């Protein structure tokens, strides 16, 4: 099994199915949080459901609202299982901490959006900074 | 992270459960960003609108109140999501208003000042060069860092609240000298003429930066910007790029700290009018019908309010016109007759709110508003994900378009 090393993250260990795109992310800018889909027309994941997926994206973007929004989404069980970034901004890290959402970034092997494809199953261990690609 | 004796005591719960949550939340975030210790802050600005926090967020705030949480440093708030004097006409519900009322009650109980503004640097207190802060709202942070030379990361609501309770924040990111150095260079061969032009310029730079961790330095600005112009420039840059700091040669206070040797290896991007017009072209065309015109994001200063009032004079509109300003500006504008002038035209001034954080999706559905016109480059960027087809024009054209019901 392939293990991808990253910076130590936040949140519990989780396993799930990847939803990946080389695009950036903001909960306010990009999501229809009521229906649990990407709603920004020019986002590469437009129309895709994100609930319980392992989101794999380039960087976090936009405003501070995402911090509270992650908490609110997790409370309604309308959140992804984890978010993996090339680089997270402060807001997504802060929001994940309050929400208990798993987040990791800064992968040693390079661009995480090209290392993980949509549909792959992975196990995320933020305490040890590891993402394991599970067999099909 | 290295903790002081007081911080260790907070972490163990010796100062109560609220401070225990706050410092441990900050430790977790600090460790994520490799902070070595905490830095004391002088004030806090928190985003806490009801759409973002929801019922569960309010319950979290109320839980802290029950723990007897009190802020240790002056702490103020970003715009509200519901103008409690004017929400039913916008299609906002009692449930939304209830979340708003509970949020205000909880924040007030903790000693937070409900200033409800995203232009606190114009209306409440301007930050100082080198002052460490914990500010939310990207527009507030980028202005405070860049124009004032203060030091703050983007602090989301939970972290801003934690900072208010502990009086400190983890020392990472823009609290450190090395993270304030330019990483990317821009030469501007373009002279912005109005607030929208400045917004477009900021948006383009933000779009190219595309990261919280890039720090642009900009050369070639010939028109020295006003506070409102650089406000729109920064707000748009932060919105399009998640960028929290910029330097402009000859304008911002830290730009002079970097000499040509510091900048020689940076990638250079050139911006000209064709780049600006290309971005402008993504947001509507002359002749397009519109459903609503919004002036917001950031809230309007007293100068912008005066300008809107003059443009509204003796006019009537085919579509609704909404104007969002801070409570501080509103009371001045009311006293000077500016609110009356604007509302005589049929436009509506909302105080202490900003349209995009007012349940914009739900308002759009309730009012059947899709085609929204604004002079704010920031708001047209945000609302594309909220089910709107946003269009952009300068303030004068927005007013003329509201008269015609289509973009002129």
Interface residues (C-beta under 8 A of the other chain):
Chain A: X7 X8 X9 X10 X24 X26 X28 X29 X30 X31 X32 X34 X39 X40 X41 X42 X43 X59 X60 X61 X62 X63 X64 X65 X66 X67 X68 X69 X71 X72 X75 X76 X87 X88 X89 X90 X91 X93 X94 X95 X97 X98 X103
Chain B: X25 X28 X29 X31 X32 X33 X47 X48 X49 X51 X52 X53 X54 X56 X57 X60 X136 X137 X138 X153 X154 X155 X156 X157 X158 X159 X173 X210 X211 X212 X213 X238 X239 X241 X242 X357 X361 X381 X382 X384 X385 X386 X387
